[in-house]
Amino acid sequence: MTWDELEALAEQLPDDAAYDPEARSWSRSGSWFARERPLSKKDLSRLGSRAPDSEVVAVRVRDLATKATWVASEPRTCFTTPHFEGYPIVLVDLEQADPFVVEELLLDGYDVAPTKLRKQ
């Protein structure tokens, strides 16, 4: 998958999903749910040969159990790093990504409403 294909998928999200092309991120009510996440030197070192060579997208998911499920069920596409331990964020290797998986992750991320929306 390419970034252009990711953008095309995200265009299908509801109108209140805002895209910032400079930050390469999507948000809803001011809270990001998907964004580009280049791997740091520390990430690359820790991942070793498992580190992707392509662009990486971070997607917020509902909870840690959901994150664990995505990482376990889609190991070619979904992964995490020690930096994201304890956070409900899945990293996606775009080059290996199945568009259907990415679409589902984007929808899941979109549905994780910001706190102020959940309280209403």
Secondary structure as GFF3:
##gff-version 3
##sequence-region A 1 120
A	DSSP	alpha_helix	3	10	.	.	.	ID=ss1
A	DSSP	beta_strand	17	20	.	.	.	ID=ss2
A	DSSP	beta_strand	25	28	.	.	.	ID=ss3
A	DSSP	beta_strand	31	36	.	.	.	ID=ss4
A	DSSP	alpha_helix	41	47	.	.	.	ID=ss5
A	DSSP	three_ten_helix	48	50	.	.	.	ID=ss6
A	DSSP	beta_strand	56	60	.	.	.	ID=ss7
A	DSSP	alpha_helix	64	73	.	.	.	ID=ss8
A	DSSP	beta_strand	78	79	.	.	.	ID=ss9
A	DSSP	three_ten_helix	82	84	.	.	.	ID=ss10
A	DSSP	beta_strand	89	93	.	.	.	ID=ss11
A	DSSP	three_ten_helix	94	96	.	.	.	ID=ss12
A	DSSP	alpha_helix	99	111	.	.	.	ID=ss13
A	DSSP	alpha_helix	115	119	.	.	.	ID=ss14
###
